[in-house]
Amino acid sequence: MFIKKRLFIAAVSLIASAGGMTVPASADDGGASISSWGFPGEGSDWQPVTYAGGQITSRSTPGEARDNRGNILHAWRGADNDSIWISLNNGPAYSLPNAQTWTPPRVIWTDDGGRGNFRIFHTGTEGHVYQHRVQLSPSYQLPATLPSWTRIPNDTRTTDTEPVAAAALPGNSFMLAWNSQSTDDIWTMYYNGDTGTYSSPSVVPGARSKDAPGLAAQVGASADPAPWNQVVLAFTGTDNYVYMSRQRYGTGNWTNPFRVYATGTPGYTRNGPSVALSRSGYGVITITEDRDNTIGSYMISRDGGWSGYYEENSFALSPGRTPLAVVAGTDLYYVINGSASGKSGVLWKKVYDFAAMPTPSAPQW
């Protein structure tokens, strides 16, 4: 039997402190709930994620990214092997040379002023983190020979069953985040695309988790109506609740982690979350709820607050696998490896258009 879902609206305030960001007010302090579920206008039209051979099948949630021309690259772990497969624009699938993983691959696209680079990151079966950099041909096709992996330097490694998180940054740069292989610490590292160098890894103060974190960045461009100019880290704490920390781009300093929670909602998960940010100044932290394996999302804003908790409206199930939240422009999509609307496997649907939201408050630090 399915339990009727509810949308919880949160009225949130933030209190700045000299040491960073303190815990925001409880989401029920002035908040209310209404008898509804799902984002406004959210449908139930789940569709299979496909490649030229049919529906993608995998043992984990796939990764995907788009370039500035709308080309989309999917990457996934094999359904009956530990190889990583990729497909461009739902075309043929090819395995990445010598890549073996027990975790979901992560995909980003970084802009180098030309064709840019699709970057696929994965955790090797021994825990080290690897990258495949795929640049499309001048005609925007996959290269004839796919590149082998390069190992991320500075002894970057995590538990062999946990993925690494990645966020694209301006200037062909990116940031990685991962859970320590030996403690509950979360580490991050910055890659400078201009110099081709990595910074030294550093621990995010106060961020502790037994699961892989989620990471996203949105740094304003002239076309962005409400740029974030920040990096957002989301993670499941050791208490299984969801936390967030933010970094103003270019400063290297993280806010104190604070709990993202609306009173009356489950608010906890045993899997790492996914985080995605839009150009409009809004984004989501998406989880698989522990109580029933359904999907829930906190809407977050560039000022560090959140404005609601939305439970997926068609009772999609994603047991043991983090749903992937994807933003293209201002459109939000879910990608799952589970079941929904009588379908199963790797599925997607459009969830919301953040362009419908009012311009949010400026970032607060």
N, C-alpha and C positions, 0 to 999 in steps of 0.2 A: 504494500500500500504506500502510495506517495503522500507526503505531508505537504499541505499547501504552503507555498513560499511567500515571504513578505519582503518588501523593500523597506529598509530602515534608513531614514533621513537623519543626518547628524548635524547639529549646530556646533561648530568647533571653534575654539579660540586657542591661540598660541601665546606662550609666555617666553620672552627672550631672557637669556641669562648670560652673564659674562663667560661662562664656561661652555656655552653652546645652546642647544634647544632643550627645554624641559618637556615633560610629558604634557601633551595637550589636555584640555578639559575632557571629561568623559563625554562620549558621543551622545549620551542621553541627557546631558545637561541642557535642557531646552529643546531637545530633539523630539521627534514623534515618528510613529510608524503608520503606514497606511496599508489597506488590504489590497496589495498588488504585488507583482513580482516581475523581475527582469527590468532592464533598462527601458526607458520610454520608447515605445515602438518596436521593441525587440521581437523578432519573429522566432519561428521554430524550424526554419528551412535549412537544416543541416545537410551538407553535401560532402561527398567523398573527396579527399585530396588525391589527385590523380597524376600519373605520368603516362608516357606513351603506351605502357603495358597494362594500364588499368589503374585500379585503386592502389595507393601506396599501402603496403603492409609492413609493420614494424613491431618491435617489442618495447618501444618507448615513444614518447611524443617527439615528432620531428622538429627541426629548426627551419627557419626560412628568413629571407631578407630580400628587399627590393633595391634596385639602383635608381639613379635619378632619371632614368628613361622608362621605368616601369617594368624592367626585366626582373623576374622573380626566380630565386634559386632555392630549391628545397633540398634538405639533407636529412637522412634518417639512418638509423641502425637497422641492419637486415632483420627480416622476420625469422629467419632460421640460421643466421650466422652473425658474427660480430663485426662484419665489414660496415663501412660507411658508404652510402649510396647518395648520389646527387642527381638532380634533374633540373634543367633550365626551361622555364616557361612550360612546364608540364610535358616536356619532351622525353626522349629516351633516358633511361637510368644508367649511370656509370659508377663503378666503385672507385673510391679514392685509393691510390696505390699504397699498399703496406699499412693501411690504417685498420686497427682493431680496437674496439671499445665495448665496454659493458654499460655505457651511459648514453644519454641523448646528446647529439652534437649541437653546437651553438653556431649560428650563422649571423654575420653582420656584413654590411657594405660600407666601405670607407671611400671618401671622395678625394681623389688626387688631382682634380682639375681636368682629368681626361675621362678615360673609361672607368677609372676607379678599380677597386679590388673587392671581390667577395672573399671573405675570410671565414673558414670553417675551423672551429676549435673542438677538440675532443680530449677526454681523459683516457690515456692508455691503460691497458690492463694491469700495468704495474704502478699506476697512479700519476705518472708524469703528464704534463699538459702539452699538447701538440697543436700545430696550425698547418692548414693547407691554404695557400693564397692562390685564388683563382681569378685571373684577369681575362675578361672576354676578348675575343678577337676584334679586329677593326670593324667587322660586320656584326658584332655583338652576338657571337656564337661561342660555345665552349671551346677552349683550345683543343687542338688535335691530340695533344698529350697532356694529361692531367698531372699536376705537380705532386710529388711525394711530400711527406710531412717534414716540417722543421720543428725541433723541440723548443718550447719556450724556455728562455734562459733563467738564470738565478734560482735553479733548483725548484722551479714552480711545479708543485704537485699537490694532489689532494687524495682523498680516499678513492680507491679504484672503482667504486660504484656511484660516485658523485660527479656530476658534470661541472664544468667551469662556466661562469657567467661572463658575458662580453658586452661592451657598449661602444658604438662608433662615435668618434669625436672629430671635430674639424681638422683639416690638413692631413688627411690620410692616417690619423691617429686613432687610438682606441684605449680602453681600459679593461682589465680583467679583474674578476673577483672570484675567490674560491675558499672553501672550507679547509682548514688545516688538516693535514694527514694524521697528526698526532695529538691535537688539542681541539677545543671548540672555537678557536679564534677564526675570524674571517680576515683574509689578506686581500689586498688590492695591488695592482701594478699598472703603471702608465707606459704606453708606447708612443714615442714621439715620431710621427711620420715624416717630419721635415729632416730630422737627423738620423732616423733609422735606429734609434737607441731606446732601451728600456730603462726606466727608473728602478731604484731598489724597491723590492716588495715592502709593504708596510701593513701593520695590523690596524684595522678600524677600531678605535678605542670604544670599549664597552659592547661591541657586537660579538655575540657568542651564539653558535648554532651547531647542531649536529647534522645539518642538511645543507645542500647547495644554496647559495644566495641567488637573488635575481638582481639584475643591473640594467639600467637604461640611462641614456643621456639625451638631452635636447638643448642645443645651444643655438641661440637665435640667429636667423638670417633675415634679410630685408623683407622676405615674403611672409614671415611668421607674425601673426597678429598679436600674440602674447607669449613671447619666448620665455623659456624656463631659465636658460643660461646656467644649467646645473646638471649634476649627476645624481641619480637616486639609487640607493641600495635598499633592497627589501630582503628580509630574512625571517625564518622561523626561529624564535628563541629556544633555548633549552627547556622552556616551560610550554612549548608548542603553540605559543601565541605569535602573532605577526608584528614585526617591528620595521621601522624605516629610519634611515639616516640619509642626509643630503650633503652634497659638497657643491659650493659655489664654484663654477668652472674656473680653473686657473689658480685657485687658492691652495689646493691640496689639503684643506681642513674639512673634516666631517663634523656635522652636528652630532650632539649626543643622541644615540638611538632612542626612539620613543615608540610606544605601542600604538598600533593602529587598530582601533576596536570600537564597535558600536554595541552598547549594552543591549542585551536581548538577542544578540546574534551568537552563533556558535563561536566564531572568532578564533578557532584553533585548527591546526593541521599538523600532520606528521611529515608532510612533504615540503620542500622548499617552494616559495612562491615564484610567480612570474610578474614582471613589471614592464609596463609600456607607457610611453609619454607621447602626447600629440603636440602639434604646433600651436594649438589654441590655449595652452596653459593648463590642460587637464590630462589625466592619465588614470591608470588603474594598477592595483596590486591584486592579482588573481590567484586563488587557492583552490585546492580540492578539500572540501570539508571532511573532517574526520567522522562526523556522525552518520553520513549517508553517501559519501563519495560524490556528491554533487558539487557544482562549481559556484563559487562566490567571488565577487569583486568589490573592493573598496575603491570608490572614485577619489582620487587625490588631486590636489591643486598645487600650482607652483609656489604658493605661499607657505607650503608645508602642512596644510590642513587636509581634511577629507570631508566629503559632503554626503556620503551615503554608502550603504552596503546593499548590493544587488545580487540576488540569487537567480541563477539561470532559470529561464521560465519554461523550458521544455523537458526538464528533469534529465538532462544529460548526465551520464555517469562517467567518471574517469578514475577508477579505483587504482590507487597507488602511483598515479602518474600526474605530474603537474600539468595543467592545461597551459597552452602557450597563448599569451595575450599579444596581439600584433596590432600596431597602428600604422596605417598608410595615410599620410596627410593628417586628416582629422577623423578618419574612419577607424573604428575599433572592430577587430575580428577575434574570435576564439578558434583555436586549433586544438583538438583533443585526440587521444587514442583511447577510445572507449565506445560508448553506445549512446544513441539519441534518436528519437523519432523513428524507431524501427530499423535504424541503420547501425552498423558497427564498424570498428576499425579507425583509421585516421580520417577525421571529419573536420569541417570548418563551417562557420557561418558568420555573417556580419551581425554585429551586436548593437552598435550605436554610432552616431555622428556627433563628435564633440563640438562641431561648429554651431550646434543648436544652443550651446551654453553661453551665458553672458561672459564678458571679459573678466577674468578672475583678478583678484588682488595681486599686487606686486609681490615678488619674493620677499620673505622676511628672514633675517639672519640674527 
